[in-house]
Structure formats: structure tokens, C-alpha cells
Amino acid sequence: MEVKISDGNPITFNDRALTARMTGTLRRIAAGPFEADTTAQTTSEDFAYYQQKIPGMYFLLGVATKGANPTTLEQNHSPRFNPDEGALLMGVRALAHLAADFLAGVR
């Protein structure tokens, strides 16, 4: 038997030009607080492989239930992860508006 250990996924990052172009869309459709400038994270997602081919933008939706302490929430790959599924509508709305605005050339 042979064991292979990979280096993991590449670093996920936001393309600066694309993010600058699309931040207005996210700000316009956000139903609540919106943070355009967040602290860098050492996030590694397979999404980064797409970003090696085309510019990409990765954003966090925020699915914590109201009143939850964010420091004690389970992470998204945990079997105990329990998101507020009401936030999914905002995620679909955000992706639909981003796609429409991008294709229409909105800046």
C-alpha cells in the first residue's frame, strides 16, 4: 500500500479588479450589515482551482442564527454545523444579481 500526502488546495483569494467591480452589487442587495474589507483568512477551498483559470471572488454569506455567539459556532465541515437556512435565500439572490450585473457590464 502506498500513502500520498498532498500539499492541499491552493490559497483562495479574491481578484482585486473583479471584487472592486462587484462589491457595489453585493452592497446594493445586502439585507443587513455589509463588510467589504475583512481580515484576511487562510481559507483553502477547491474553488481556488477555478481561480487559477479565471478571476474569482469568494464571499461569506453569514449563516449564524440570530443571537448566536460566533466564537462558539461549529464550522461548516462539522457534522454539528447548523446554519440558519433562511440565509440561503440571500445567497441565491446575491449570486443571481452578481451574474446579471456582470453580464450586463454593471460596475
C-alpha positions in Angstrom: 0.0 0.0 0.0 1.2 3.5 -0.9 0.3 6.6 1.0 0.4 10.0 -0.7 0.2 13.3 1.2 -0.8 16.3 -0.9 0.1 19.9 -0.2 -3.7 20.7 -0.1 -5.6 23.2 -2.1 -4.1 26.4 -3.4 -4.9 29.6 -1.5 -8.3 31.1 -2.1 -8.1 34.8 -2.9 -10.3 37.5 -4.4 -9.3 39.0 -7.7 -8.9 42.7 -6.9 -10.5 44.1 -10.1 -13.4 41.7 -10.1 -14.1 42.4 -6.4 -13.9 46.1 -6.9 -16.4 45.8 -9.8 -18.9 43.5 -8.0 -18.8 45.0 -4.4 -21.5 47.5 -5.4 -23.8 44.7 -6.4 -23.4 43.0 -3.0 -23.7 46.2 -1.1 -27.0 47.0 -3.0 -28.7 43.7 -2.3 -27.4 43.2 1.2 -30.3 43.0 3.7 -28.1 43.9 6.6 -24.6 44.8 7.6 -22.0 44.5 4.8 -18.3 44.3 5.3 -16.3 44.9 2.1 -12.9 44.9 3.8 -12.5 41.9 6.1 -9.4 40.4 7.7 -7.5 38.0 5.5 -8.1 34.4 6.3 -6.1 31.3 5.5 -9.1 29.8 3.7 -8.3 27.0 1.4 -11.1 25.8 -0.9 -11.2 23.8 -4.1 -12.7 27.0 -5.5 -9.1 28.2 -5.8 -8.6 25.8 -8.7 -11.2 27.7 -10.7 -9.4 30.9 -9.7 -6.2 29.6 -11.4 -8.1 29.7 -14.7 -10.3 32.8 -14.4 -10.7 35.7 -12.0 -12.7 34.8 -9.0 -14.4 36.3 -5.9 -15.2 34.4 -2.8 -17.6 35.8 -0.2 -19.0 34.6 3.1 -22.8 34.7 3.5 -23.1 34.7 7.2 -25.4 31.9 8.3 -25.3 32.1 12.1 -28.6 32.1 13.9 -29.6 35.4 15.5 -28.1 35.9 18.9 -25.6 33.1 18.4 -22.1 33.6 19.7 -19.9 33.4 16.6 -16.9 32.2 18.6 -18.7 29.0 19.7 -20.4 28.0 16.4 -19.4 24.8 14.6 -17.5 25.2 11.4 -19.2 24.4 8.0 -17.4 21.0 7.6 -18.5 19.8 11.1 -21.4 17.3 11.4 -22.7 19.6 14.1 -22.8 22.6 11.7 -26.3 24.1 12.0 -26.8 27.1 9.7 -29.8 29.5 9.6 -31.2 28.2 6.3 -33.1 31.5 5.9 -29.8 33.0 4.8 -29.7 30.8 1.7 -32.3 33.0 0.0 -29.8 35.9 0.3 -27.1 33.7 -1.1 -29.2 32.8 -4.2 -30.2 36.5 -4.6 -26.5 37.6 -4.3 -25.3 35.1 -6.9 -28.2 35.9 -9.3 -27.5 39.6 -9.1 -23.8 39.2 -9.4 -24.2 37.1 -12.6 -26.8 39.5 -14.1 -24.7 42.6 -13.3 -21.5 41.0 -14.5 -23.1 40.0 -17.8 -24.7 43.5 -18.2 -21.3 45.2 -17.6 -22.5 46.9 -14.4 -19.7 48.5 -12.5 
